[in-house]
Amino acid sequence: MKREFAVIGLGRFGGSICEELSREGMKVLAVDSNESKVNEFKSIATHAVIADSTDEQTLKDIGVKNVDHVIVAIGENIQASILTTVILVDMGVGNITVKAQNDYHEKILHKIGAHHIVHPERDMGRRLAHSLISSNILDYLELSEDYSMVEVRAGMKMIGKSLIELNIRAKFGCNVVAIKQGKDINVSPLADDQIKTNDILIIIGADKNISKFEKIYVID
Ligand code: ATP
């Protein structure tokens, strides 16, 4: 069965969510208070409507309550984002994801009952910063406030050594969860698996431990 989504706010972030969900064949209700934005999405989303999401009755009238997941992608106008979220929580929408503009906004969204909160600009900034530190750091994903996952190209000091020789878990408290070699991916590497040139390691750990590991093994 097709899942139904509503995207409120069709800026760059909400707009790209709307496009991607539609491309994946999902039913999408696109909502924005700006008529020209709505017109842009008429041919992309299943339905595109002009509406002010801070008006409870309007949200009810357009049927937001019946969708599986609502994404609130209003950024700049924090007050509108908060008010919209309160209304959606009150209406009993099962899944509400909200884009937070800053940490203060995030705290309020938590308090009022948003189910998922995303910080696309902050997360992208962090990912970019990590990739700038070394060309061997290929990706960085925050798992929680203190834990992350990184994708790194094996540094010179790692090549030819087995995981047990590198002893990453004992030395740094990080876990190598997968090793990629070209298109092949080894998702449960063994202690005596050897690291080869161009291997890409996917590692999970506390941020401070990942930093230590990167300094020793990744940043040449
Ligand atoms: P971007 O995703 O482009 O970075 P942003 O974070 O700057 O966006 P805004 O441009 O403030 O966010 O808002 C995104 C969209 O939300 C805009 O198209 C705006 O018209 C729409 N919007 C703002 N307030 C409301 C509202 N109360 N009801 C419906 N749509 C709204």
Residues whose N, C-alpha, C, O or C-beta is under 5 A from the ligand:
A	BS01	ATP	G9 L10 G11 R12 F13 G14 V31 D32 S33 N34 K37 A51 D52 S53 T54 A73 I74 G75 E76 N77 A80
